[in-house]
Amino acid sequence: MSTLIDDAAIKQYWDSGYISPVPIFSANETAELRTAIETEEAARGPVFREDRPRPGDPFQGSYRFKSHLLFKWLADAIRDPRLLDVIEQFTGPNILCWTTHWFIKEANSANYVSWHQDSNYWGVETDKLVSAWLAVSPSTLESGCIRLLPGSHHGPALDHVDTWEKDNMLTRGQTIQNVDESKAINLELDPGQVALFDYRLAHASHPNSSNDRRIGIGIRYVPTSARQVRADWDSASLVRGVDNYGHFELEPEPACDFDPAAVAIQQKADAEQRKIYYKGAEPGHAAE
Ligand SMILES: O=C(O)CCC(=O)C(=O)O
């Protein structure tokens, strides 16, 4: 049982769809994570912001999704027992990490996230998908922290419109229109804290008008009973417990950065997930 959350926080999660902030990593540990990210960026370019392979990059894949299969430091972070002790309160003891998504907004940049429900696009069927959004730099009102509509996970799936807007960080600029923003709350986080939220919850974020980068990663956890219903194949990492269902191909834990066994499945999974995200999109906006 985690000492980080109590019964009231657990109740709030089920009632409102979120709890935040939950402190997980220390300031020093988070600074090390930031150094790891920025060291890769210095060598490779802004790879965590792009969801397509970069021409000329020796790794002919993309880094934005499932990079816990590429980097040992991230593979370790998603398995951190302090984080999993919290996640287990919601998923139960047998836990898969379905994927990881980077959300990096440069200082004073226009990138934003429109109102959306992830459950509409991911094809993952479960009533217990917990997004753990980890702040690697300050996530504030000024830098464009996550905003959400408490309780919206109880309602019906809402209609989304694909806008393909260039500054929108979502794959298809999917947007719920006419949201009553007076009901939204802001989840400000210090580095090392996470916000936990249900994937059916409507959420969004404003551009970054601060002088620092806003670096965050969405780590998506599900119980092993979850299924992928938008594709015939999908993969996930078993991060705690046992998998008695076999609904996802289990990913190897990388022993080092760019471990060949993990890279092979990352490339397959990244391509397959792209098809899932773009399923049903209008012609001209292909998954490839
Ligand atoms: O990072 C953001 O601002 C939005 C994140 C998000 O949409 C998500 O984690 O599902």
The ligand as a Gaussian input file, in Angstrom:
#p B3LYP/6-31G(d) Opt

LIG

0 1
 O        0.811000      17.605000     -21.934000
 C       -0.273000      18.127000     -22.163000
 O       -0.421000      19.332000     -22.104000
 C       -1.474000      17.276000     -22.477000
 C       -1.239000      15.852000     -22.128000
 C       -2.281000      14.917000     -22.607000
 O       -3.144000      15.233000     -23.381000
 C       -2.220000      13.556000     -22.114000
 O       -1.287000      13.219000     -21.371000
 O       -3.128000      12.763000     -22.461000

